[in-house]
Amino acid sequence: VPQNDSVVAGGGAIEMELSKYLRDYSRTIPGKQQLLIGAYAKALEIIPRQLCDNAGFDATNILNKLRAKHAQVGRGVGS
């Protein structure tokens, strides 16, 4: 059986990283565009939030931990 050592991040990791990137980017833009990009970043977090809810976890607590991990480690951290 051939083995593949590449890993695909799951558990909302991609959405959390995109959300982080967009939040950081939105802070560099003045005006209404900043609000729109921030809202889109928040909307991306619905996916990991729903995964937490479906698994019976406290979504707010898990998302706060995920945000902290993405700030420290970066990509690949999922719920």
Secondary structure, 3 states (H helix, E strand, C coil): CCCCCCCCCCCCHHHHHHHHHHHHHHCCCCCHHHHHHHHHHHHHCHHHHHHHHHHCCCHHHHHHHHHHHHHHCCCCCCC
